[in-house]
Amino acid sequence: MINKRLFILTLIIALVSGYLIMKYFSIDRSGEFIADDEIKFKGEEYKSMYFAHAKVGKTIGKVDYWDINEIKEDKGHNFLEVHSFLDNFYVVKKSYTIPTQGSINVVYIDNYRYTNNVELKNAIYFLLNTEINDGFKIKTDNIYHYAKEVYIGYDDCPVGTEYIGMIGYINEKLVYIKPTERIYSGNGSPEEQIYYCYIIPNQYKAALDIYPYYIKDSIDIVE
């Protein structure tokens, strides 16, 4: 019985050791920094860029002490995460042409990924191409409490590369906020500023009300 247990334990140790060795040698360690937040990996140069994504995948490379991680929804490794113990940033392959128009392939609401929702894509198209007149103004230094960021990707782009604004529930209305540059004080903290909240028409409300974590809250309206 002891010998059987010893054999099983030895087998487990051997399997785990073999897996760790295979994992170590499967990681490409040839990555190098070519500038701040720019790397060269497997013969391709990557530049820094933020994009919306749902999940980070496995580690496929190293650049100095940083891990190079794949983005799960991007099988072509055109988009990558570069990660250290304390920090991370995102890069895109310089040779990859990011589609900036065409059909909407993917929609991200706060990094929740939606691909095959035709009603959602139609609603996004409406927001981007129609002037909404019904709305109200608010003033806050924490717009992220009230609304979530929305990114889209065109054609075959697997991640969200274009920031189109924010959607949230404010004063019992589902609203759209166009991209607005945030104002920061000298110490780096966000300042109070005015945002115009466009009330989303009822025919598009159901399509856009799919994100499960909208914070429904009220705030004074600015005249």
ABEGO torsion letter per residue (X at the ends): XAAAAAAAAAAAAAAAAAAAAAAAAABBAABBBABBGBBBBGGBBBBBBBBBBABBBBBABBBEABBBBBBAABAAGABBBBBBAABBBBBBBAABBBBABEBBABBBBGGBBBAABAAAAAAAAAAAABBBABEBBBBBABAAAABBBBBBBBEABABBABBAEBBBBBGGBBBBBBBBBBBBBAAGBBBBBBBBBBBBBAAAAAAAAABAABBBBBBBBBX
